[in-house]
Amino acid sequence: MEAKVELGIEKINEDNMEIGENIRVCESVCKSQTDNNDSLMEDDCGTRFGMNQLNQKGSRKWELSACGYFVGYRMSIQELRTEPKTLPLWNKLMNPPLEAWSTKGLSALASRIGTPLIMDAMTTSMCNQGIGRLGYTTMLVEVNADKVLPSHIDVMYRNSDNDEKFMKKVRVEYDWKPPMCSQCKVFGHADSRCPQMVNKNEQKKNMMKDNEEVLSTQHKFYCTFIYAANKGRDRRELWKELALSKRISRSSERIIMGDVNVSLNLEDHSEGMSNFTQDMIDFQECINEIEMEDINSFGLHFTWIKSLLNPSSSILKKTDRVMGNNAFLSKYSTANALFLPYGIFDHSPAILKVPQAMKKKYKSFRIANYVIDKLEFKDMVKEKWNLEIQGHHMYKLLKKFKSLKPHLNKLN
């Protein structure tokens, strides 16, 4: 470490000397006189400099530093705000083994975290003179963003035959843990704020997905699932896309359902509202343009709650909707939506039911055991079993069962 420190001081002295020479040159330039506001300047040696040439020379020299931003080279934000891949961190090794209390032993333990740099005075005194504390060590280690900061270090003990005897865990504590991104492999921002990763809890984005739902009964309609943004200006892009998607479905049956993140009516707010906001007006204009309206619904009216922990004093809103166009409502007049109670999320789950599109489920052939004991049972089965039916054997069996079923139901 001493060699590194001396090298750093020599580098700083060289830079200071160079800066001093630049200052003297600037002083000589400032003392020069120009004729008729000429752009050329002359130093003490008689060398003539152009102002543009001098500015370009200085800009090239400082273009990769923060100072370069002020002398003509405009750096981007990424260049001014670099996020390092390595950082020096102070850490404590709690209750290290007694046999590890040496510079070499503690360095071996700290190398599991990163590159050991220096130890504090108390730890150094303990290693060199055996005077100090035994409870923990304090070391400065250069850590890399490629590796996860460990919470403990495993120390394996072996016998003379190199067989494992037992293991001891050395707990690691950090004075400060910087935010680290596992995607970019840098310090400075966490995964939740990484520009390359999507975080749904921090920032909602417009998402719209059109599906052509074909049910088992060959009923067909378009369904658009919506997850709107938090800000009104971002939602306007979604309203435009909904208007554009209307041209795709044209006059076909269509529904939209999901979180629109804005109220439609004044009564959609638990605390009441006296006037329409601009975001509500934008949503109403979109609904009028695509010609949609709410289908019949049951369950909760307010589908969003501000706090699940304190529901009695929380704000409630209706921000989730299931809407259909005129073609859908005309064809599926009994369609309805069910909004369930809140679960682990702050939004109410919604279930769309379309009775006309549901395939009828036929019940299996079943009879109660006591029907067999009735006197009419054998004669009824014999009569239906002797029916003359043309076709395959399996078809004949099915038709006989169907003809027998209503008469058995009467006996039941």
Residue, then its C-alpha position, 0 to 999 in steps of 0.5 A: m500500500e505504501a508504494k501505491v500512496e507514494l506513486g499517487i503523490e508523485k502523480i499529483n505533483e506532476d499534475n500540479m506542475e503542469i497546471g502551474e505551467n498552464i497558468r503562466v501561459c494563460e497569464s502571458v496570453c492575457k498580458s498580450q495586446t491585440d490590434n483592431n480586435d484581431s483573433l490572434m494572440e502572442d506570448d512572450c516567445g513571439t508565438r502567435f496563437g489563434m483563439n479557436q486553436l487555443n480553445q480546441k487544444g485546451s478542450r482536447k486536453w480536458e475533454l475526458s474530465a468534468c472540467g471539459y464540460f466547461v471548456g467546450y466539450r459537452m459530455s453526456i450524462q452517462e459520462l458525467r455520472t459513471e457507476p463503478k464496478t468496484l468499491p472499497l467497503w469497511n466490514k467486520l469479521m465477527n469472532p474470527p478463529l484465534e489461529a487466523w489472527s495474523t496479517k496473512g490469516l485475516s487477508a485470506l478470510a477477507s479475500r472471500i469478500g474481495t481484495p483486502l486493502i488496509m486494516d484499522a489501527m486496532t486490528t493491525s496492533m492485534c496482528n503485530q503485537g497481540i494487543g487489542r480486541l478479539g471480538y472482531t476485525t475491521m478491514l477495508v476491502e475492495v468489492n466487485a459488483d459481479k459478486v454478491l456480498p457474503s453474510h458469512i465465511d465458512v472456515m474448514y478445519r482439516n486433520s493431518d490426513n487432509d480429512e474434514k473435521f468441522m466447519k466454523k462460520v465467521r459472520v460478516e457485517y458491513d458498515w454500509k451496503p451500496p445499492m447494487c444491480s445484478q443485471c448491469k453489474v455495477f454499484g449505484h442503483a438497485d435491481s428495482r431501478c435498473p433501466q434494463m429490467v421491468n419493475k411492475n411495483e415501481q412504475k406501471k406501463n400501458m399494456m394492451k393485449d387483444n385476444e380473439e376468444v373462441l369458446s368450445t361452442q364456437h362463439k367468437f368475440y374480441c377481448t382486450f385486457i388493459y393495464a393502464a399507466n399511473k399518469g394521465r399523459d401516459r394513459r392518453e397513448l392507451w386511449k389512442e391505441l384503443a380507438l385504433s384497435k376498434r378499426i380491427s374488430r370493426s362491428s364484431e363483438r368486443i369487450i375490454m376489461g382490466d385496470v384503467n387507473v382512472s374513474l369514469n363517474l363522480e360516484d366512483h370515488s368513496e369520498g365523492m367528487s364535485n367535478f370531473t378531472q381532465d383525466m376523467i374527461d379524457f377517459q370518457e371521450c375515449i369510451n364514447e369514441i370506441e362506443m363501449e359501456d359497462i356490462n351488468s356487474f355484481g359484487l364490489h362497486f369500489t374495486w381499488i383500496k388504498s390500504l389493505l391494512n386499514p380498510s375502515s379509513s382507506i380511500l376506495k375507487k372504481t378503477d377496474r372495469v368490464m365493458g362491451n360494445n353494442a354488438f356484444l351486449s346485444k348478442y350476449s344480453t345475460a353476460n355479467a361481471l363479478f368483482l370479488p373481495y380484495g385478497i392479497f392485492d389492492h385490486s378486486p379480481a373480476i370474473l366475466k361470465v357469458p352464459q350463452a357461450m357456455k357449453k351445456k354440461y350433460k349429466s352422467f347416467r345415474i340411478a339410486n340403488y333403491v329404484i332397483d327394488k321397485l316392482e316396475f323396474k325390471d319390466m321398464v328396463k326390459e321394455k326399453w331394452n327390447l327396442e329395435i334400433q338400427g346402427h352400431h352396437m355402441y350407438k344402440l346402447l347409448k340410445k337405449f340408455k337415453s330412452l330409459k333415463p326419463h322413466l327411471n327419473k319418474l321412479n326416483 
